[in-house]
Amino acid sequence: MSEMASLTFEKLKTLIEINGRINSNYSDVNALLVYILESAMRLVECESSSLLLVNREDGTLRFMVALGPKGAEAKNITVEKNSIAGWVVEHNKHVIVNNVGLDSRFSDTVQNKTGYVTKTMVAIPMRVKGQCIGVIELLNKSGSRGFDNSDLEILDLLASQAGIAYLNADSYRSVKENFSVLQSNIDSGSGYHPFVAKSPVVLDLLHVIDEVAKANTTILITGESGVGKELFAEQIHLRSNRVEKPFVRVNCAALSSALLESELFGHVKGAFTDAFADRKGRFEAADGGTLFLDEIGELPLELQAKLLRVLQNHSFERVGSNETVSVDVRIVAASNRNLEKMVSEGTFRSDLYYRLNVMPLNIPPLRERKEDLLPLAKFFLAEFANETKKNFEGFSSTAEKTLLDYYWPGNIRELENSIERACVLGRPPLIQAEDLRINLPVVKVQKTESSDTFENLADEIANPADGDRSLKTALNKFKTAYIKKILDSTSWNQTEAGKILGIQRTYVSRLMNELHIR
């Protein structure tokens, strides 16, 4: 009797359902494999199931999915090669074991750590292009029965479908991440951005950069999102002795952990599924020059240790290789996150933080460097007027006032977007205030109990009990009272408060935390 003839209608229906799911969604392979294993448990009537993947470096296996009474506990356990699953991988064959404890291939590692006793087992290889990449295990058939060949018929088909699911999902992941790499490369570009600055605070920063650029000191650039940290990194390179060498950019937030390691350090042929040839990483590409690591706060912990080693020893190994590669690279890192807080929370290594923070540079937000606002706006106007083929001569006086009065929570990036939008919507010769589509906060002040409250606040600020009359303390006290008042008027709706204040909701939340507003 053929395999398909021996299947019951219900089993065949389940296989069709699984096949339909495989062909409908590749984005979440883990959820798909869980569904396949749950179906397998139902079809062969057993207590537990798991899918183990082979570690190509040492041949051990790790649980990708584990279902059943102790599934959650099993997921972090490594299974040795000298086990039943290891035998299945080595021979690329299935096996039925109906007295597991007496089988010489049985490894009790998982059993000892979880306390779950395996009595009967069927294990099937999961293959991709004929090669065994993992093992599907079904444990403890219900009713104290043993597994038989009829179970194998359905499980072999399920294993084939699981292999297809894994291959399709892995291909989908590969294409998606390669697209991210290409997009990152396009965004990074090979040229340098024009640098526009007139404010004293930025000119002072450039003087500091002139001093530190000639050394090989590691520099950490901090500041809010959109302030232009990459442009300052470029200036460090352009003013250094490395100016004739490469300036290589990496956005640590744009790539997955596995792909980011390969991008930074390179890989050798066969290191992973898609490694068809040796490839140099960004460190080797930047040899003799500067490597800019943007969004360094997003670097996974496991890669932080490897980066620390490069900073200390100027050497590393490509993924899948034991050969040490030495490089001469200057690191400039940037982050809009509070790395000190991340260190205290255990999400960023303290030793790496102090190694990066040799020379810190904090870039002030656009609202604190208003002298740069109009020169930047005119620079973007010239760029986008050319793109939109419109002959704009400048900004109206009301448009300039609007630009200067706005808070710019998104900094230069938001300014650039606003000017582009104004060029699209506006009509020459001048950009008008309404073309900018900026909603400035409108606050009506009337002589009421509220205004009396603010007058009392002014007296309190001017004559504090603790004697602290510094401008910073006064501003914080006013901001606290003012933000509380706006929040009260919106029933503490942060989104609505942000609209009134002219800032983003996320910045309202940050101010509430900084000022301890509750």
LUMSE-884774 format. One line per 4 residues: number of its first residue (from 1); their letters; for each residue x, y, z of C-alpha. Coordinates in nm, 2 decimals, m for minus. Last residue first. Layout:
N
NUM) a) X/Y/Z ~ ... $
//
This chain:
518
518) rihl) 0.37/6.25/3.75 ~ 0.63/6.50/3.63 ~ 0.98/6.40/3.74 ~ 1.14/6.67/3.53 $
514) enml) 1.36/6.42/3.33 ~ 1.08/6.17/3.31 ~ 0.81/6.41/3.21 ~ 1.06/6.57/2.96 $
510) rsvy) 1.11/6.23/2.80 ~ 0.74/6.16/2.77 ~ 0.68/6.50/2.61 ~ 0.97/6.42/2.37 $
506) trqi) 0.81/6.09/2.27 ~ 0.48/6.28/2.20 ~ 0.66/6.51/1.95 ~ 0.69/6.88/2.01 $
502) glik) 0.49/7.19/1.93 ~ 0.37/7.24/2.29 ~ 0.00/7.22/2.18 ~ 0.06/6.91/1.96 $
498) gaet) 0.27/6.75/2.23 ~ m0.01/6.79/2.48 ~ m0.24/6.62/2.25 ~ m0.01/6.32/2.22 $
494) qnws) 0.07/6.32/2.59 ~ m0.30/6.30/2.69 ~ m0.28/6.41/3.05 ~ m0.65/6.52/3.06 $
490) tsdl) m0.55/6.76/2.78 ~ m0.58/7.08/2.99 ~ m0.40/6.91/3.28 ~ m0.12/6.81/3.05 $
486) ikki) m0.08/7.18/2.94 ~ m0.06/7.29/3.30 ~ 0.18/7.02/3.40 ~ 0.40/7.12/3.11 $
482) yatk) 0.40/7.48/3.23 ~ 0.48/7.40/3.59 ~ 0.76/7.17/3.51 ~ 0.90/7.40/3.23 $
478) fknl) 0.90/7.69/3.48 ~ 1.09/7.49/3.75 ~ 1.33/7.36/3.49 ~ 1.39/7.71/3.36 $
474) atkl) 1.46/7.85/3.70 ~ 1.70/7.57/3.79 ~ 1.90/7.63/3.47 ~ 1.90/8.00/3.51 $
470) srdg) 2.06/7.97/3.86 ~ 1.87/8.12/4.15 ~ 1.94/7.85/4.40 ~ 1.89/8.01/4.74 $
466) dapn) 1.72/7.70/4.89 ~ 1.40/7.89/4.97 ~ 1.38/8.03/4.61 ~ 1.32/8.40/4.56 $
462) aied) 1.31/8.45/4.18 ~ 1.16/8.11/4.12 ~ 0.90/8.16/4.40 ~ 0.81/8.50/4.27 $
458) alne) 0.77/8.36/3.91 ~ 0.55/8.08/4.05 ~ 0.33/8.32/4.23 ~ 0.29/8.50/3.90 $
454) ftds) 0.21/8.17/3.73 ~ m0.06/8.10/3.99 ~ m0.20/8.44/3.94 ~ m0.22/8.36/3.57 $
450) setk) m0.42/8.04/3.65 ~ m0.65/8.23/3.89 ~ m0.75/8.44/3.59 ~ m0.61/8.72/3.38 $
446) qvkv) m0.61/8.55/3.05 ~ m0.33/8.38/2.86 ~ m0.42/8.20/2.54 ~ m0.15/7.95/2.43 $
442) vpln) m0.11/7.87/2.06 ~ 0.17/7.62/2.00 ~ 0.32/7.64/1.65 ~ 0.19/7.39/1.40 $
438) irld) 0.44/7.37/1.11 ~ 0.30/7.30/0.77 ~ 0.60/7.48/0.60 ~ 0.38/7.61/0.32 $
434) eaqi) 0.17/7.80/0.57 ~ 0.47/8.02/0.66 ~ 0.53/8.12/0.30 ~ 0.82/8.01/0.08 $
430) lppr) 0.89/8.29/m0.16 ~ 0.91/8.33/m0.54 ~ 0.77/8.09/m0.60 ~ 0.47/7.87/m0.51 $
426) glvc) 0.46/7.63/m0.22 ~ 0.35/7.27/m0.19 ~ 0.65/7.07/m0.32 ~ 0.90/7.33/m0.20 $
422) arei) 0.73/7.35/0.14 ~ 0.75/6.97/0.18 ~ 1.12/6.97/0.10 ~ 1.17/7.25/0.36 $
418) snel) 0.98/7.06/0.62 ~ 1.17/6.74/0.56 ~ 1.50/6.92/0.59 ~ 1.39/7.08/0.92 $
414) erin) 1.28/6.75/1.06 ~ 1.62/6.60/0.98 ~ 1.79/6.90/1.13 ~ 1.62/6.86/1.47 $
410) gpwy) 1.32/6.62/1.51 ~ 1.21/6.81/1.82 ~ 1.23/7.14/1.62 ~ 1.09/7.39/1.88 $
406) ydll) 0.94/7.63/1.63 ~ 0.99/8.01/1.68 ~ 1.28/8.04/1.44 ~ 1.12/7.86/1.15 $
402) tkea) 0.79/8.05/1.20 ~ 0.98/8.38/1.21 ~ 1.15/8.29/0.88 ~ 0.81/8.20/0.73 $
398) tssf) 0.66/8.53/0.85 ~ 0.95/8.72/0.69 ~ 0.89/8.53/0.36 ~ 1.15/8.27/0.27 $
394) gefn) 1.39/8.26/m0.02 ~ 1.42/8.31/m0.40 ~ 1.23/8.00/m0.51 ~ 1.26/7.92/m0.88 $
390) kkte) 1.08/7.58/m0.89 ~ 1.23/7.28/m1.07 ~ 1.12/7.04/m0.79 ~ 1.48/6.91/m0.75 $
386) nafe) 1.64/7.25/m0.79 ~ 1.41/7.40/m0.54 ~ 1.49/7.11/m0.32 ~ 1.86/7.18/m0.30 $
382) alff) 1.84/7.56/m0.28 ~ 1.57/7.54/m0.01 ~ 1.79/7.29/0.18 ~ 2.08/7.54/0.20 $
378) kalp) 1.84/7.82/0.28 ~ 1.69/7.63/0.57 ~ 2.04/7.54/0.69 ~ 2.15/7.91/0.69 $
374) llde) 1.82/8.00/0.86 ~ 1.86/7.75/1.15 ~ 2.23/7.77/1.22 ~ 2.20/8.08/1.44 $
370) krer) 1.92/7.89/1.63 ~ 2.18/7.67/1.79 ~ 2.00/7.55/2.11 ~ 1.67/7.46/1.92 $
366) lppi) 1.89/7.26/1.67 ~ 1.99/7.02/1.94 ~ 2.34/7.03/2.08 ~ 2.60/6.78/1.96 $
362) nlpm) 2.79/6.62/2.25 ~ 3.15/6.51/2.18 ~ 3.31/6.26/2.41 ~ 3.68/6.18/2.38 $
358) vnlr) 3.78/5.85/2.55 ~ 3.41/5.74/2.56 ~ 3.46/5.44/2.34 ~ 3.68/5.25/2.59 $
354) yyld) 3.46/5.36/2.88 ~ 3.15/5.23/2.70 ~ 3.32/4.90/2.60 ~ 3.43/4.83/2.96 $
350) srft) 3.08/4.92/3.09 ~ 2.91/4.67/2.85 ~ 2.57/4.79/2.73 ~ 2.23/4.63/2.83 $
346) gesv) 2.32/4.59/3.20 ~ 2.08/4.85/3.32 ~ 2.36/5.06/3.47 ~ 2.54/5.04/3.13 $
342) mkel) 2.22/5.13/2.95 ~ 2.19/5.44/3.17 ~ 2.54/5.54/3.09 ~ 2.47/5.48/2.72 $
338) nrns) 2.18/5.73/2.71 ~ 2.06/5.68/2.36 ~ 2.12/5.91/2.06 ~ 2.44/5.73/1.97 $
334) aavi) 2.76/5.78/1.78 ~ 3.09/5.59/1.74 ~ 3.41/5.71/1.58 ~ 3.66/5.42/1.56 $
330) rvdv) 4.01/5.47/1.40 ~ 4.12/5.17/1.21 ~ 4.46/5.00/1.17 ~ 4.37/4.63/1.11 $
326) svte) 4.49/4.28/1.21 ~ 4.32/3.97/1.09 ~ 4.35/3.65/1.30 ~ 4.27/3.32/1.13 $
322) nsgv) 4.03/3.10/1.32 ~ 3.75/3.14/1.07 ~ 3.37/3.09/1.06 ~ 3.30/3.47/1.10 $
318) refs) 3.62/3.66/1.03 ~ 3.86/3.68/1.32 ~ 3.97/3.99/1.50 ~ 4.26/4.23/1.56 $
314) hnql) 4.33/4.59/1.66 ~ 4.42/4.46/2.02 ~ 4.21/4.68/2.25 ~ 3.96/4.84/2.01 $
310) vrll) 3.93/4.51/1.82 ~ 3.87/4.32/2.15 ~ 3.60/4.57/2.25 ~ 3.42/4.51/1.92 $
306) kaql) 3.42/4.13/1.99 ~ 3.27/4.19/2.34 ~ 3.01/4.43/2.20 ~ 2.91/4.17/1.94 $
302) elpl) 2.76/3.94/2.20 ~ 2.58/4.23/2.37 ~ 2.40/4.33/2.05 ~ 2.49/4.68/1.90 $
298) egie) 2.19/4.91/1.93 ~ 2.37/5.16/2.15 ~ 2.62/5.20/1.87 ~ 2.36/5.39/1.66 $
294) dlfl) 2.62/5.49/1.41 ~ 2.96/5.31/1.39 ~ 3.19/5.53/1.18 ~ 3.50/5.34/1.08 $
290) tggd) 3.80/5.57/0.99 ~ 4.10/5.51/0.78 ~ 4.41/5.29/0.76 ~ 4.19/4.97/0.72 $
286) aaef) 3.83/5.08/0.66 ~ 3.75/4.80/0.42 ~ 3.91/4.55/0.67 ~ 3.68/4.68/0.95 $
282) rgkr) 3.38/4.69/0.71 ~ 3.40/4.31/0.64 ~ 3.59/4.12/0.38 ~ 3.41/3.83/0.21 $
278) dafa) 3.50/3.47/0.14 ~ 3.26/3.29/m0.09 ~ 2.92/3.11/m0.09 ~ 2.83/3.22/0.26 $
274) dtfa) 2.45/3.19/0.22 ~ 2.40/2.90/0.46 ~ 2.66/3.00/0.72 ~ 3.04/3.00/0.76 $
270) gkvh) 3.07/2.80/0.43 ~ 3.31/3.05/0.26 ~ 3.47/3.28/0.51 ~ 3.32/3.58/0.68 $
266) gfle) 3.36/3.95/0.72 ~ 3.42/4.14/1.05 ~ 3.17/4.42/1.05 ~ 2.92/4.31/0.79 $
262) sell) 2.94/3.94/0.91 ~ 2.87/4.04/1.26 ~ 2.59/4.27/1.15 ~ 2.42/3.99/0.95 $
258) assl) 2.39/3.77/1.26 ~ 2.28/4.05/1.49 ~ 2.02/4.18/1.24 ~ 2.10/4.50/1.04 $
254) aacn) 1.98/4.86/1.03 ~ 2.04/4.95/1.40 ~ 2.42/4.92/1.38 ~ 2.44/5.17/1.09 $
250) vrvf) 2.79/5.12/0.95 ~ 2.99/5.40/0.77 ~ 3.33/5.37/0.62 ~ 3.57/5.66/0.57 $
246) pkev) 3.85/5.52/0.36 ~ 4.21/5.66/0.35 ~ 4.33/6.00/0.21 ~ 4.18/6.18/0.51 $
242) rnsr) 4.36/5.96/0.76 ~ 4.58/6.24/0.90 ~ 4.26/6.39/1.04 ~ 4.05/6.70/0.94 $
238) lhiq) 3.84/6.50/0.69 ~ 3.79/6.21/0.94 ~ 3.67/6.43/1.22 ~ 3.46/6.63/0.98 $
234) eafl) 3.29/6.31/0.86 ~ 3.21/6.22/1.22 ~ 3.05/6.56/1.26 ~ 2.84/6.50/0.96 $
230) ekgv) 2.73/6.16/1.10 ~ 2.61/6.33/1.42 ~ 2.38/6.56/1.23 ~ 2.13/6.66/1.50 $
226) gseg) 1.86/6.42/1.37 ~ 1.82/6.20/1.67 ~ 1.94/6.37/1.99 ~ 2.30/6.40/2.08 $
222) tili) 2.61/6.19/2.14 ~ 2.94/6.15/1.95 ~ 3.19/5.90/2.10 ~ 3.55/5.94/1.98 $
218) ttna) 3.84/5.69/1.98 ~ 4.17/5.87/1.99 ~ 4.40/5.82/1.69 ~ 4.53/6.18/1.71 $
214) kave) 4.51/6.44/1.44 ~ 4.13/6.48/1.47 ~ 4.15/6.57/1.84 ~ 4.26/6.94/1.80 $
210) divh) 4.06/7.02/1.49 ~ 3.76/6.85/1.64 ~ 3.78/7.09/1.94 ~ 3.78/7.38/1.70 $
206) lldl) 3.49/7.23/1.52 ~ 3.30/7.21/1.85 ~ 3.36/7.58/1.91 ~ 3.21/7.65/1.57 $
202) vvps) 2.91/7.44/1.67 ~ 2.85/7.64/1.99 ~ 2.92/7.98/1.82 ~ 2.64/7.92/1.56 $
198) kavf) 2.73/7.96/1.20 ~ 2.72/7.61/1.06 ~ 2.66/7.43/0.72 ~ 2.87/7.12/0.64 $
194) phyg) 2.82/6.97/0.30 ~ 2.79/6.59/0.32 ~ 3.07/6.36/0.22 ~ 3.08/6.10/m0.06 $
190) sgsd) 3.08/5.72/m0.05 ~ 2.71/5.67/0.02 ~ 2.57/5.57/0.36 ~ 2.21/5.56/0.25 $
186) insq) 2.30/5.35/m0.05 ~ 2.52/5.12/0.16 ~ 2.24/5.09/0.42 ~ 1.99/5.02/0.15 $
182) lvsf) 2.21/4.75/0.00 ~ 2.26/4.60/0.35 ~ 1.88/4.61/0.42 ~ 1.82/4.44/0.09 $
178) nekv) 2.06/4.17/0.19 ~ 1.86/4.14/0.51 ~ 1.53/4.09/0.32 ~ 1.67/3.85/0.07 $
174) srys) 1.84/3.64/0.34 ~ 1.53/3.64/0.56 ~ 1.31/3.53/0.26 ~ 1.56/3.26/0.18 $
170) danl) 1.56/3.14/0.54 ~ 1.18/3.14/0.54 ~ 1.17/2.93/0.22 ~ 1.44/2.69/0.35 $
166) yaig) 1.28/2.65/0.69 ~ 0.93/2.59/0.54 ~ 1.07/2.34/0.29 ~ 1.25/2.16/0.57 $
162) aqsa) 0.94/2.16/0.78 ~ 0.74/2.02/0.48 ~ 0.99/1.73/0.44 ~ 0.98/1.67/0.81 $
158) lldl) 0.60/1.65/0.80 ~ 0.61/1.40/0.52 ~ 0.86/1.18/0.71 ~ 0.64/1.23/1.02 $
154) ield) 0.32/1.09/0.84 ~ 0.49/0.78/0.72 ~ 0.70/0.74/1.03 ~ 0.39/0.71/1.25 $
150) sndf) 0.27/0.42/1.03 ~ 0.61/0.26/1.08 ~ 0.56/0.23/1.45 ~ 0.59/0.43/1.78 $
146) grsg) 0.54/0.25/2.10 ~ 0.24/0.25/2.33 ~ 0.23/0.37/2.69 ~ m0.12/0.51/2.63 $
142) sknl) 0.02/0.82/2.46 ~ 0.34/0.81/2.26 ~ 0.63/0.94/2.46 ~ 0.85/1.18/2.25 $
138) leiv) 0.84/1.31/1.89 ~ 1.18/1.44/1.77 ~ 1.25/1.65/1.46 ~ 1.62/1.67/1.38 $
134) gicq) 1.82/1.94/1.20 ~ 2.03/2.05/0.91 ~ 2.04/1.71/0.73 ~ 2.16/1.78/0.37 $
130) gkvr) 1.94/1.66/0.08 ~ 1.87/2.02/m0.04 ~ 1.75/2.11/0.31 ~ 1.67/1.81/0.53 $
126) mpia) 1.50/1.76/0.86 ~ 1.61/1.42/0.99 ~ 1.35/1.22/1.18 ~ 1.35/1.11/1.54 $
122) vmtk) 1.09/0.87/1.70 ~ 1.10/0.84/2.07 ~ 0.97/0.63/2.36 ~ 1.05/0.65/2.73 $
118) tvyg) 1.18/1.01/2.78 ~ 1.18/1.12/3.14 ~ 1.13/1.50/3.20 ~ 1.34/1.61/3.50 $
114) tknq) 1.45/1.91/3.30 ~ 1.83/1.91/3.36 ~ 1.88/1.54/3.40 ~ 1.65/1.45/3.10 $
110) vtds) 1.83/1.70/2.87 ~ 2.17/1.56/2.95 ~ 2.06/1.19/2.95 ~ 2.22/1.10/2.62 $
106) frsd) 2.08/0.79/2.45 ~ 2.30/0.63/2.18 ~ 2.34/0.31/2.38 ~ 1.96/0.26/2.39 $
102) lgvn) 1.84/0.10/2.71 ~ 1.67/0.42/2.85 ~ 1.50/0.49/2.52 ~ 1.30/0.18/2.50 $
98) nviv) 1.07/0.24/2.20 ~ 1.34/0.39/1.98 ~ 1.24/0.46/1.63 ~ 1.50/0.61/1.39 $
94) hknh) 1.52/0.83/1.09 ~ 1.82/0.86/0.87 ~ 2.08/1.13/0.78 ~ 2.35/0.91/0.92 $
90) evvw) 2.54/1.18/1.12 ~ 2.23/1.39/1.18 ~ 2.02/1.09/1.30 ~ 2.31/0.98/1.53 $
86) gais) 2.33/1.33/1.68 ~ 1.96/1.32/1.76 ~ 2.01/0.98/1.93 ~ 2.31/1.13/2.12 $
82) nkev) 2.68/1.14/2.09 ~ 2.67/1.48/1.90 ~ 2.58/1.66/2.22 ~ 2.26/1.84/2.29 $
78) tink) 2.29/2.20/2.41 ~ 2.02/2.32/2.66 ~ 1.85/2.66/2.63 ~ 1.52/2.54/2.49 $
74) aeag) 1.47/2.25/2.73 ~ 1.32/2.45/3.01 ~ 1.05/2.60/2.79 ~ 0.96/2.25/2.65 $
70) kpgl) 0.92/2.08/2.99 ~ 0.56/1.97/2.97 ~ 0.54/1.97/2.59 ~ 0.68/2.17/2.30 $
66) avmf) 1.05/2.26/2.21 ~ 1.13/2.47/1.91 ~ 1.48/2.58/1.80 ~ 1.66/2.35/2.04 $
62) rltg) 2.03/2.33/1.99 ~ 2.25/2.06/1.84 ~ 2.62/2.00/1.86 ~ 2.83/1.95/1.54 $
58) dern) 3.11/2.19/1.65 ~ 3.10/2.47/1.40 ~ 2.80/2.37/1.20 ~ 2.56/2.39/1.49 $
54) vlll) 2.28/2.15/1.39 ~ 1.92/2.26/1.46 ~ 1.68/2.08/1.70 ~ 1.31/2.06/1.65 $
50) ssse) 1.11/1.93/1.95 ~ 0.80/1.73/2.04 ~ 0.62/1.62/2.35 ~ 0.33/1.41/2.48 $
46) cevl) 0.24/1.19/2.18 ~ m0.07/1.11/1.97 ~ 0.08/1.05/1.62 ~ m0.14/1.31/1.45 $
42) rmas) m0.18/1.55/1.74 ~ 0.19/1.56/1.82 ~ 0.26/1.61/1.44 ~ 0.01/1.90/1.42 $
38) eliy) 0.18/2.07/1.72 ~ 0.51/2.02/1.56 ~ 0.40/2.18/1.23 ~ 0.24/2.47/1.41 $
34) vlla) 0.55/2.53/1.61 ~ 0.75/2.52/1.29 ~ 0.52/2.79/1.14 ~ 0.55/3.02/1.45 $
30) nvds) 0.93/2.99/1.43 ~ 0.94/3.05/1.05 ~ 0.77/3.39/1.09 ~ 0.80/3.59/0.76 $
26) ynsn) 0.75/3.30/0.52 ~ 0.38/3.32/0.50 ~ 0.13/3.16/0.25 ~ 0.31/2.87/0.10 $
22) irgn) 0.40/2.70/0.43 ~ 0.04/2.77/0.56 ~ m0.11/2.59/0.27 ~ 0.12/2.29/0.31 $
18) ieil) 0.02/2.27/0.68 ~ m0.35/2.26/0.58 ~ m0.29/2.00/0.32 ~ m0.10/1.78/0.58 $
14) tklk) m0.39/1.82/0.82 ~ m0.64/1.71/0.56 ~ m0.43/1.40/0.48 ~ m0.42/1.32/0.85 $
10) eftl) m0.80/1.36/0.88 ~ m0.87/1.15/0.57 ~ m0.65/0.87/0.70 ~ m0.32/0.80/0.55 $
6) same) m0.24/0.45/0.42 ~ m0.32/0.54/0.06 ~ m0.08/0.83/0.07 ~ 0.21/0.61/0.17 $
2) sm) 0.14/0.34/m0.09 ~ 0.00/0.00/0.00 $
//
